Amino acid sequence: MREKLEVFKEKLLQWNRVHNLTGAKTPQEVERNIRDSLKPLEFLEGEFQRAIDIGSGAGFPGLVLAIALPETRWYLVEPRKKRAAFLTYIGTLLDLKNLQVIPKRIEEVDPFPADLITSRAVMKSGELLKVARPFIGPETTILLYKGSDLSRELEGLERYQIIKDGKRHYLILKGADIGQDNSISHSGRSHLLSLLPEEEGEEGGDGGSHRE
């Protein structure tokens, strides 16, 4: 796994100099994003056959998780052409047979049941849960990588888990606990360590199709 992550890091830095895929410009910054992507594997519970990463950007967290979880089939949803091209290139280069890049907005993807849905800094939690609703079943786990202002997005949510790591807040929900109407305000594996202009980055150095 580590060798593949090193190749990913090297190629991302090369592409980033030309295409500005992410705000992470140095090896150290890319490594922090990799560690951020992998951190939930220390506490995330369950076995996942099919996972969707919404707004994969330059690969955080979806591509990194696809490398770390080869038994899970990963669908990376990324509508921006340069980023989708990079994700496809890395998937081919690393022979990630468990990876499929979908160059569309999540609203344009034909629904299918997912065991795990991830997203990092793409849109407010309530908005994301609404657009992801067709893919969510009662047993679906939703993992959202959020910043320190998460409290403003929790109104209307009754059951959830938050794991804090510095400024990062990992919000974990189950499909059965979300509610069918999504009327939410818009306001264990420790060994595995928006719509913004193309040139902009975000906290942590990457984002998705809609960004906070």
C-alpha positions in Angstrom: 0.0 0.0 0.0 2.7 2.4 0.9 4.5 2.1 -2.4 1.3 2.9 -4.3 0.7 5.9 -2.0 4.2 7.2 -2.8 3.6 6.9 -6.6 0.3 8.7 -6.1 2.0 11.5 -4.2 4.8 11.8 -6.8 2.4 12.0 -9.7 0.0 14.4 -7.9 2.9 16.8 -7.4 3.9 16.6 -11.0 0.4 17.1 -12.4 -0.3 19.9 -9.8 2.5 22.0 -11.1 0.7 22.2 -14.5 -3.0 21.7 -13.8 -3.4 23.0 -10.2 -5.4 20.1 -9.0 -5.1 20.8 -5.3 -3.9 23.3 -2.8 -1.4 20.8 -1.5 1.9 22.0 -3.2 4.6 20.2 -1.2 5.3 16.5 -0.4 4.6 17.3 3.3 1.2 18.9 2.4 0.2 15.9 0.2 1.3 13.5 3.0 -0.9 15.3 5.5 -3.8 14.9 3.1 -3.1 11.2 2.8 -3.0 10.8 6.5 -6.2 12.7 6.9 -7.8 10.5 4.3 -6.7 7.3 6.1 -7.4 8.4 9.7 -11.0 7.1 9.8 -9.7 3.5 9.2 -8.6 3.6 12.8 -12.2 3.8 14.0 -14.6 3.1 11.1 -16.6 -0.1 11.7 -18.0 -2.4 9.1 -17.2 -4.2 5.9 -17.9 -2.3 2.7 -18.5 -3.9 -0.7 -19.4 -0.7 -2.6 -18.3 2.8 -1.7 -18.9 6.2 -3.3 -16.7 9.2 -2.8 -18.6 12.4 -3.8 -16.4 15.2 -5.2 -13.1 13.3 -5.2 -11.0 16.2 -6.4 -7.4 15.1 -6.6 -8.1 11.9 -4.7 -8.8 12.8 -1.1 -10.1 10.8 0.4 -11.6 8.4 -2.2 -8.5 7.4 -4.2 -6.4 7.0 -1.1 -9.1 4.8 0.5 -9.3 2.8 -2.6 -5.6 2.0 -2.3 -6.0 1.1 1.4 -9.2 -1.0 0.9 -8.6 -3.1 -2.2 -11.6 -5.4 -1.4 -14.0 -2.5 -1.6 -15.3 -1.4 -5.0 -14.9 2.4 -5.1 -16.8 4.9 -7.3 -15.1 8.3 -7.4 -17.6 10.9 -8.5 -15.7 14.0 -9.8 -17.2 16.2 -12.6 -14.2 18.5 -13.2 -12.4 17.2 -16.2 -8.8 17.7 -15.2 -9.3 16.0 -11.8 -11.3 13.2 -13.3 -8.5 12.6 -15.9 -5.9 12.5 -13.1 -7.9 10.0 -11.1 -8.4 7.8 -14.1 -4.7 8.0 -14.9 -3.7 7.0 -11.4 -6.2 4.2 -11.3 -4.7 2.8 -14.5 -1.1 3.4 -13.5 -1.5 1.6 -10.1 -3.8 -1.1 -11.6 -6.5 -0.3 -9.1 -9.1 -2.8 -10.4 -11.5 -1.8 -7.5 -11.7 1.8 -8.8 -14.1 3.4 -11.2 -14.1 7.2 -11.9 -17.4 8.8 -12.8 -16.9 12.2 -14.4 -20.3 13.6 -13.5 -22.0 15.4 -10.7 -23.6 13.0 -8.2 -27.0 14.3 -9.2 -26.4 12.9 -12.7 -25.3 9.4 -11.6 -27.8 6.5 -11.9 -28.5 5.5 -8.2 -27.3 2.2 -6.8 -27.1 1.1 -3.2 -23.8 1.9 -1.4 -22.4 0.5 1.8 -20.2 3.5 2.4 -20.4 7.1 1.2 -17.5 9.5 1.8 -17.0 13.2 1.0 -14.5 15.9 2.1 -15.3 19.6 2.1 -17.7 19.4 -0.8 -20.9 21.0 0.5 -22.8 21.5 3.7 -23.8 18.2 5.4 -27.6 18.7 4.9 -27.1 19.4 1.2 -24.9 16.5 0.7 -27.3 14.1 2.4 -30.0 15.3 0.1 -28.2 14.7 -3.1 -26.8 11.4 -1.9 -30.2 10.2 -0.7 -30.8 7.8 -3.7 -27.7 5.9 -2.8 -28.4 5.6 0.9 -30.0 2.6 2.5 -30.7 1.9 6.2 -27.3 0.3 6.7 -25.2 2.7 4.7 -22.4 4.4 6.6 -21.8 8.1 5.7 -18.4 9.5 6.5 -18.0 13.3 6.1 -14.6 15.0 6.5 -15.5 18.4 8.1 -13.8 21.4 9.6 -14.1 22.9 13.1 -17.3 24.8 12.3 -19.3 21.5 12.0 -21.6 22.4 14.9 -23.5 24.8 12.6 -24.5 21.8 10.4 -25.8 19.5 13.0 -29.3 21.0 13.5 -31.9 18.3 12.8 -29.5 15.4 13.3 -30.3 13.3 16.3 -27.9 10.4 16.0 -24.4 10.8 14.8 -20.8 10.3 15.9 -18.0 12.9 15.7 -14.3 12.0 15.9 -12.0 14.9 16.4 -8.4 15.1 15.2 -7.0 18.6 15.6 -9.1 20.9 13.4 -10.5 17.9 11.5 -13.9 16.6 12.5 -15.0 13.3 11.1 -18.8 13.0 11.1 -20.2 9.5 10.9 -23.9 8.7 10.3 -26.0 5.7 9.4 -28.6 5.8 6.7 -31.3 4.7 9.2 -30.7 7.7 11.4 -31.0 10.4 8.7 -34.7 10.4 8.0 -36.4 10.2 4.7 -37.0 13.9 4.2 -33.4 15.0 5.1 -34.9 18.0 6.8 -31.5 19.1 8.1 -30.4 22.7 8.5 -27.9 23.9 5.9 -26.5 26.1 8.5 -10.2 -0.2 14.7 -7.6 -0.2 12.0 -4.7 1.7 13.5 -2.1 0.0 11.3 -3.4 2.0 8.3 -2.0 5.1 9.2 -18.9 23.3 -4.4 -18.5 25.1 -7.1 -15.3 27.1 -6.9 -12.9 28.2 -9.6 -10.4 25.6 -10.8 -7.4 27.3 -9.3 -8.7 27.5 -5.7 -7.8 25.0 -3.0 -9.3 24.4 0.4 -8.4 23.5 3.9 -6.4 20.3 3.6 -5.7 21.0 -0.1 -8.6 19.5 -2.0 -12.3 19.5 -2.7 -15.2 18.3 -4.8 -17.9 19.3 -7.2 -19.4 21.7 -4.7 -17.2 23.2 -2.1 -17.8 24.8 1.3 
